[in-house]
Amino acid sequence: MEEVKKDKSLIDEIKLYEKKAKEIEQRAKEKYMEQVSDIKQKLGKASEEASIKAKEVIDNVGSYVKEHPQKAAVIGFGVGLGLGLALGWFFKKK
């Protein structure tokens, strides 16, 4: 009789530990999902800020080109020439 009580109490204890383990697992999943959501929000905000800054730079370049078309043409030519020489040198090495 005592052995049956011991077995039953052991089974009850195992069930209790299983229940606690499931609760801990659920809390861990919830925390994980909160952190993932937080990261997504931060990445979205950073992406939005980068997009705004890129638009500002493009607008500034456009304004500069309208105000100083000759300088812009010379700068563009210089950058193109420099990139062309650099890429030619790079691919010639291979």
C-alpha positions as CSV (number, residue, x, y, z in Angstrom):
1,M,0.0,0.0,0.0
2,E,2.8,2.4,0.9
3,E,4.6,1.6,-2.3
4,V,1.5,2.5,-4.3
5,K,1.3,5.8,-2.5
6,K,5.0,6.5,-3.2
7,D,4.5,5.7,-6.9
8,K,1.4,8.0,-7.0
9,S,3.2,10.8,-5.2
10,L,6.2,10.4,-7.6
11,I,3.8,10.5,-10.6
12,D,2.1,13.6,-9.2
13,E,5.5,15.2,-8.7
14,I,6.6,14.4,-12.2
15,K,3.3,15.9,-13.6
16,L,3.9,19.0,-11.5
17,Y,7.4,19.4,-12.9
18,E,6.1,18.9,-16.5
19,K,3.5,21.7,-15.9
20,K,6.2,24.0,-14.5
21,A,8.5,23.2,-17.5
22,K,5.7,24.0,-19.9
23,E,5.1,27.3,-18.1
24,I,8.8,28.2,-18.3
25,E,8.8,27.3,-22.0
26,Q,5.8,29.5,-22.6
27,R,7.4,32.5,-20.8
28,A,10.6,32.0,-22.8
29,K,8.7,32.0,-26.1
30,E,6.9,35.2,-25.1
31,K,10.1,36.9,-24.1
32,Y,11.7,35.8,-27.4
33,M,8.8,37.1,-29.4
34,E,9.0,40.4,-27.6
35,Q,12.7,40.7,-28.3
36,V,12.2,39.8,-32.0
37,S,9.4,42.4,-32.2
38,D,11.7,45.0,-30.6
39,I,14.5,44.3,-33.0
40,K,12.1,44.6,-36.0
41,Q,10.9,48.0,-34.8
42,K,14.5,49.2,-34.3
43,L,15.5,48.0,-37.8
44,G,12.5,49.6,-39.3
45,K,13.2,52.9,-37.6
46,A,16.9,52.8,-38.7
47,S,15.9,52.0,-42.3
48,E,13.4,54.9,-42.3
49,E,16.0,57.3,-41.0
50,A,18.6,56.1,-43.6
51,S,16.0,56.6,-46.3
52,I,15.2,60.1,-45.2
53,K,18.9,61.0,-45.1
54,A,19.5,59.5,-48.6
55,K,16.6,61.6,-50.0
56,E,18.2,64.7,-48.4
57,V,21.6,63.9,-50.0
58,I,20.0,63.4,-53.4
59,D,18.1,66.6,-53.1
60,N,21.2,68.5,-52.1
61,V,23.2,67.0,-55.0
62,G,20.3,68.0,-57.4
63,S,20.3,71.5,-56.1
64,Y,24.1,71.8,-56.4
65,V,23.9,70.5,-60.0
66,K,21.2,73.1,-60.9
67,E,23.2,75.9,-59.3
68,H,26.7,74.9,-60.6
69,P,26.2,72.8,-63.8
70,Q,29.8,73.3,-65.0
71,K,31.4,72.3,-61.7
72,A,29.1,69.3,-61.5
73,A,30.1,68.1,-64.9
74,V,33.8,68.4,-64.1
75,I,33.3,66.6,-60.8
76,G,31.3,63.9,-62.5
77,F,34.0,63.5,-65.2
78,G,36.7,63.3,-62.6
79,V,34.9,60.7,-60.5
80,G,34.1,58.6,-63.6
81,L,37.7,58.8,-64.9
82,G,39.0,57.8,-61.4
83,L,36.6,54.9,-61.1
84,G,37.4,53.8,-64.6
85,L,41.1,53.8,-64.0
86,A,40.7,52.0,-60.7
87,L,38.5,49.3,-62.1
88,G,40.7,48.9,-65.1
89,W,43.8,48.5,-62.9
90,F,41.9,46.1,-60.6
91,F,40.7,43.8,-63.5
92,K,44.0,44.0,-65.2
93,K,45.7,42.5,-62.1
94,K,43.5,39.4,-62.2
